Amino acid sequence: MRKIFIVLLASVLLSFELIAQNYDESKVPSYILPDVLESQNKMKIANVKDWESIRRPEILALFEENVYGIMPKKFDNSNFKIKNENKLSMNGKAHLKELEISVSNNNQTVIINLVLFVPTRAKKPAATFLLINNRGKNNTSPTRDTISGFWPAEQVIDAGYAVAAFHVNDAAPDDKNNYRNGVLRLYPEQLKADNGMKAIGAWAWAASRIMDYFEKDKDVDASKVILTGHSRGGKASLWAAAQDTRFAMCVTNCSGNTGAALSRRRFGETVKVINTTFPHWFADNYKKFNDNESALPLDQHMLVSLIAPRPVYVTNASEDLWADPVGTFKSVKEAEKVYELYNVKSGLPQSIPAINMPFVKPPLAYHIREGKHDMTFYDWAQFIKTADLYFNRQ
Ligand code: GTR
């Protein structure tokens, strides 16, 4: 009886890939990371000009082709409409605007809803945190009936920043049977291509459409937008900030596999697991690297590098080994090379900082918070410190 139970348990765990994951540092395979500063035809990149004209476009194209899919740049038109406004929300501390941003292409229209609070007392136009919300819409409620650390709008307003959010499902429902029902209706050719974008590409695309709107709103300082995302939203915030240099800073919270963590370490979540559990996130081409990370012409340190010289804030949580904190920190350290090209000095320590010891100084900020996979008031307090330092607001 006991034997049958064990066999059954093992097969259940195996089918969910629960026992295939490695959480043991000594079992991390040896690997060689692609050199972020060597082009595909073996040219050494030693200055900003070669980085921006040769290697950076090459790496962007590699991520499009192999991981996130093509990022469409064109559309027929876009409009925005204020649906609701309250100049005295949060007891007069903030001016609320609820907007519909509609974008059309291929005779199809997608509507992305935006919630935006602008501080009434701070100077305007205001630096703005924009969250890609991958959790319940109640987290970014305009009425503030729910207050959570996931999007602590009051805390951000009190710090003198505007705070905005859109929900991923407006751009591409986070569901393998339904993700086509959003931005992808505008780009049907993407669905047929092996390098076509899927949900995470669509979320990143939507962040850029919000930026188009910010450029027109005189209350928002579009040159000071901090794109923020947690976990799957943090994968999208990195990809969007890599693509769209209008984002001044990026926060990628617990983004893990195919976010900030190195894929080649195969620690916690792997490429195969993510592609199997979430077949609707990445381009079909990415599946070629299931259990075959060493064949990738890139790794995630190169995604962080694409954001240089702009600041990136990367986090982990102590109980979230699934997202590989050590591999995340190593990835950020590797990206330092590209910041150095710009003469922007990273002060990150050599190895991962202790739990709850945030390193907030831009350009590369990092902390590992005690606790679970989440985004909290504590995390946001650190993001604000980095933004304050970067924008000289302390
Ligand atoms: C997990 C997934 C992670 C991360 C997370 C989240 O199930 O494996 O890559 O994206 O979901 O978004 O919270």
Residues whose N, C-alpha, C, O or C-beta is under 5 A from the ligand:
A	BS01	GTR	H230 S231 R232 G256 N257 E269
